[in-house]
Each structure stands twice: as C-alpha cells, then as structure tokens.
C-alpha cells in the first residue's frame, strides 16, 4: 500500500515493522560489540554472565550465590550468538516470522512472545542437559516461539465481509486457527509436522552418523510450544 513518506508518496524501501528492525539491530549490535570490542577474556566473561548455564541450578545447592544469573540468563542468552552464520540464520528466520506477529499484535506483544519463548526454550534445554555443564546461546528459542505463533494464523484464508452501509468488500484479516484447524489445513499441517520432525531428529544424528550437531533442539521445541499455545492470549477481544 502506498505510504506518503516523501513529497511523491513513494513506498518505503524496508517494509519491516519497526520493532522487528529494532530487534534485529540489537542482535547485530550485541554481536558486533562482543567480537570487535571484547578480547577473548572479555568474551568468556560475557558467556559466564549472560549465557544460560543449567548446571548453575545444581551448584546452587552448594553455593546459592552462583544461581543469581539464572534470574536474567533464561532471557539474555537469546541476544548472544556463536558466530555470524549463527546470527544471520536466526535474524533471517526472525524477520520472516516476527513480521506477521508484530503486524497482527503490535510491537510489545511480539517482544513479549519472543522473551517468553526464549525462557521456555531455556527451560526445556535445562530439563535435558542439567548435568552436562553445557550452555545455551542464540535467539532460536524466541524465534521458534514466533514461528509457532505465526503458524496459528498465517496459513488461514483471508476473511472478507461486506460493509453494512456501503456494501463494499472489507478485508477482516486472518482468523486464529484452533489447534485442530492447524492440522486440518494442509499447508499448516505439513509445515508444522516437518518443522517438529526436523528438530526432534537432531538428537538421533549421532546414532546415525557418529557426529553430533551443536543445535539446541530443546530450545527450538520449547520455544515453539510456548508460542503455539500462548498466542491466543494475545488476541484482541472484539
């Protein structure tokens, strides 16, 4: 739709919602700062204080103070990345699925869903790696939550109604699908099942190839479930 952003009413170059652009910008800025400003020791400190370390839960029984970062790391880990490839993949996925969520619900609900999903992803990661002394970084849990939320409406048909006075066609948007409807409609069913199957298959890779993948599939599944099941709470009541 034309936007009067200049003297000739030209369309904007970037059609992303401002909140999505800002979130991607924060992820890029954090990674730039961590790679260009911090030395190796500083990068280790960054991981120590802002990556999510589930083993802290175990150590808290011995040294309670060590659990303090667990207050923020289930969220802050989503803003750290292992490399540019890791960041760019998450940023691309974020742009694709955060955009419809932000347009439907607004900036704040999109960010809230992102953070809740990051927390849910961290929770499932902790449940499966508690004694492994591994850590979690990356926005993929939050992005997976936005994916799960978007699936509930983006594959649904656009609803059209007639204006009661003028008789003109009015676009109402897409209705939020029930969980049953998600799996009835072929597009959403196949997308959901393939996405879940690919992530659930990650822990089986070592059994088949002998090589492990450094992919936090637990964070993906936990985040996806959070977005998928919680998005109805963000629907505006008509």
C-alpha positions as CSV (number, residue, x, y, z in Angstrom):
1,X,0.0,0.0,0.0
2,X,1.5,3.4,-0.9
3,X,2.8,5.4,2.1
4,X,3.2,9.1,2.0
5,X,6.7,9.1,3.3
6,X,8.0,11.8,1.0
7,X,7.0,14.5,-1.3
8,X,5.9,12.0,-4.0
9,X,4.4,9.4,-1.7
10,X,7.0,6.8,-2.5
11,X,6.8,3.4,-0.8
12,X,9.4,2.7,1.9
13,X,12.4,0.6,1.0
14,X,12.1,-1.6,4.0
15,X,8.6,-2.9,4.8
16,X,9.6,-4.5,8.1
17,X,7.8,-3.3,11.3
18,X,9.9,-1.0,13.4
19,X,10.0,-3.5,16.3
20,X,11.4,-6.3,14.1
21,X,14.0,-4.0,12.6
22,X,15.0,-2.8,16.1
23,X,15.2,-6.4,17.5
24,X,17.5,-7.5,14.6
25,X,19.5,-4.3,15.1
26,X,20.0,-5.2,18.8
27,X,21.1,-8.7,18.0
28,X,23.6,-7.4,15.4
29,X,24.9,-4.7,17.8
30,X,25.5,-7.1,20.6
31,X,27.4,-9.5,18.3
32,X,29.5,-6.6,16.9
33,X,30.4,-5.4,20.3
34,X,31.3,-8.9,21.6
35,X,33.5,-9.6,18.6
36,X,35.1,-6.2,17.9
37,X,35.4,-4.7,21.4
38,X,35.9,-7.6,23.8
39,X,39.1,-9.6,23.9
40,X,39.0,-13.4,24.5
41,X,38.8,-13.0,28.2
42,X,36.0,-10.5,27.9
43,X,34.1,-12.8,25.6
44,X,34.4,-15.6,28.2
45,X,33.1,-13.2,30.9
46,X,30.2,-12.4,28.6
47,X,29.3,-16.0,28.3
48,X,29.7,-16.6,32.0
49,X,27.3,-13.8,33.0
50,X,24.8,-13.8,30.1
51,X,24.7,-17.3,28.5
52,X,22.3,-19.8,30.1
53,X,24.1,-22.4,32.2
54,X,21.7,-25.0,33.5
55,X,24.4,-26.5,35.8
56,X,24.1,-23.4,37.9
57,X,20.8,-25.0,39.2
58,X,22.8,-27.9,40.5
59,X,25.6,-25.8,42.0
60,X,23.0,-23.5,43.7
61,X,22.6,-26.1,46.4
62,X,26.2,-25.8,47.4
63,X,26.8,-22.1,46.6
64,X,23.5,-20.1,46.4
65,X,25.1,-17.0,45.0
66,X,26.1,-18.8,41.8
67,X,22.4,-19.1,40.9
68,X,21.9,-15.3,40.7
69,X,22.5,-15.1,36.9
70,X,19.6,-17.5,36.5
71,X,17.3,-14.5,37.0
72,X,18.2,-13.0,33.7
73,X,20.1,-15.6,31.6
74,X,17.0,-17.5,30.5
75,X,16.3,-14.3,28.5
76,X,19.7,-12.8,27.9
77,X,21.1,-15.9,26.2
78,X,18.8,-15.0,23.3
79,X,20.9,-12.0,22.4
80,X,24.2,-13.8,22.1
81,X,25.5,-15.8,19.1
82,X,28.3,-18.1,18.4
83,X,29.2,-16.6,15.1
84,X,27.9,-14.6,12.1
85,X,26.4,-17.6,10.5
86,X,24.5,-18.4,13.7
87,X,23.3,-14.8,13.9
88,X,22.3,-14.4,10.2
89,X,20.3,-17.6,10.2
90,X,18.4,-16.5,13.3
91,X,18.0,-13.0,12.0
92,X,16.5,-14.2,8.7
93,X,14.1,-16.6,10.5
94,X,13.2,-13.8,12.9
95,X,12.4,-11.4,10.0
96,X,10.1,-14.0,8.4
97,X,8.0,-14.9,11.4
98,X,8.3,-11.9,13.7
99,X,6.9,-9.6,11.0
100,X,3.4,-11.2,10.8
101,X,3.2,-11.5,14.6
102,X,4.2,-7.8,15.0
103,X,1.7,-6.7,12.4
104,X,-1.1,-8.6,14.0
105,X,-0.5,-7.9,17.6
106,X,1.9,-5.0,17.8
107,X,5.5,-4.4,18.9
108,X,5.2,-5.1,22.6
109,X,3.2,-8.4,22.3
110,X,5.7,-9.6,19.7
111,X,8.7,-8.9,22.0
112,X,6.8,-10.5,25.0
113,X,6.2,-13.6,23.0
114,X,9.9,-13.6,21.9
115,X,11.1,-13.4,25.5
116,X,8.6,-15.9,26.9
117,X,9.5,-18.4,24.2
118,X,13.2,-17.8,24.9
119,X,12.5,-18.7,28.5
120,X,10.5,-21.8,27.6
121,X,13.3,-22.9,25.3
122,X,15.8,-22.5,28.1
123,X,13.6,-24.4,30.5
124,X,13.4,-27.4,28.2
125,X,17.1,-27.2,27.5
126,X,17.8,-27.2,31.2
127,X,15.5,-30.2,31.7
128,X,17.5,-32.3,29.3
129,X,21.1,-31.0,29.9
130,X,21.1,-30.3,33.7
131,X,24.3,-32.2,34.5
132,X,26.0,-31.8,31.1
133,X,27.7,-28.5,32.0
134,X,26.8,-27.0,28.6
135,X,25.5,-23.5,28.0
136,X,22.8,-22.1,25.7
137,X,23.1,-19.0,23.5
138,X,21.1,-17.8,20.5
139,X,17.8,-16.3,19.6
140,X,16.4,-19.5,18.1
141,X,14.2,-20.4,21.1
142,X,12.5,-17.0,20.9
143,X,12.3,-17.2,17.1
144,X,10.8,-20.6,17.3
145,X,8.1,-19.2,19.5
146,X,7.2,-16.6,17.0
147,X,7.2,-19.3,14.4
148,X,4.7,-21.3,16.5
149,X,2.6,-18.2,17.0
150,X,2.5,-17.3,13.3
151,X,1.5,-20.8,12.2
152,X,-1.7,-20.4,14.0
153,X,-2.9,-17.7,11.6
154,X,-0.6,-17.1,8.6
155,X,-1.8,-20.2,6.6
156,X,-5.5,-19.4,7.2
157,X,-7.7,-17.9,4.4
158,X,-8.3,-14.1,4.4
159,X,-11.8,-13.3,5.7
160,X,-13.9,-10.9,3.6
161,X,-17.1,-9.1,4.7
162,X,-19.4,-6.5,3.2
163,X,-19.7,-3.1,4.8
164,X,-23.3,-2.9,6.2
165,X,-23.9,0.6,4.7
166,X,-21.9,0.8,1.5
167,X,-21.8,-2.8,0.5
168,X,-18.1,-2.6,-0.2
169,X,-15.8,-5.6,0.5
170,X,-13.9,-5.2,3.7
171,X,-10.8,-7.3,4.5
172,X,-11.1,-8.6,8.1
173,X,-7.7,-10.4,8.1
174,X,-7.0,-14.0,9.1
175,X,-8.7,-15.8,11.9
176,X,-6.6,-17.5,14.6
177,X,-6.9,-21.2,13.9
178,X,-7.6,-23.7,16.6
179,X,-5.0,-26.5,17.2
180,X,-7.3,-28.9,15.3
181,X,-7.6,-26.5,12.4
182,X,-3.8,-26.1,12.2
183,X,-3.6,-29.8,11.4
184,X,-6.6,-30.0,9.1
185,X,-5.3,-27.4,6.7
186,X,-2.6,-29.0,4.6
187,X,-0.1,-26.0,4.4
188,X,0.0,-25.5,8.2
189,X,-0.1,-29.2,8.9
190,X,2.9,-30.1,6.7
191,X,4.9,-27.1,7.8
192,X,4.3,-27.9,11.5
193,X,5.0,-31.6,11.2
194,X,8.1,-31.1,9.1
195,X,9.5,-28.4,11.5
196,X,8.8,-30.6,14.5
197,X,10.3,-33.7,12.9
198,X,13.5,-32.0,11.8
199,X,14.1,-30.6,15.3
200,X,13.2,-33.9,17.1
201,X,15.6,-35.8,14.8
202,X,18.6,-33.8,15.8
203,X,19.5,-35.9,18.9
204,X,19.3,-39.0,16.6
205,X,22.0,-37.7,14.3
206,X,24.9,-39.0,16.4
207,X,23.4,-42.5,16.3
208,X,23.3,-42.5,12.5
209,X,26.5,-40.6,11.6
210,X,28.7,-40.7,14.7
211,X,28.8,-36.9,14.7
212,X,26.9,-34.6,17.0
213,X,25.3,-31.3,15.9
214,X,25.6,-28.2,18.1
215,X,22.0,-27.4,17.7
216,X,19.8,-26.7,20.7
217,X,16.8,-28.6,19.5
218,X,15.3,-28.5,23.0
219,X,15.3,-24.7,22.9
220,X,13.6,-24.9,19.5
221,X,10.9,-27.2,20.6
222,X,10.3,-25.5,24.0
223,X,10.1,-22.1,22.3
224,X,7.8,-23.3,19.5
225,X,5.4,-24.9,22.0
226,X,5.3,-21.6,24.0
227,X,4.4,-19.5,21.0
228,X,2.0,-22.1,19.6
229,X,-0.1,-22.5,22.8
230,X,0.2,-18.9,24.3
231,X,-0.6,-16.9,21.2
232,X,-4.4,-17.0,21.8
233,X,-3.9,-14.8,24.9
234,X,-2.6,-12.0,22.7
235,X,-5.7,-11.9,20.5
236,X,-7.7,-8.7,20.8
237,X,-11.2,-9.1,22.1
238,X,-13.7,-7.8,19.6
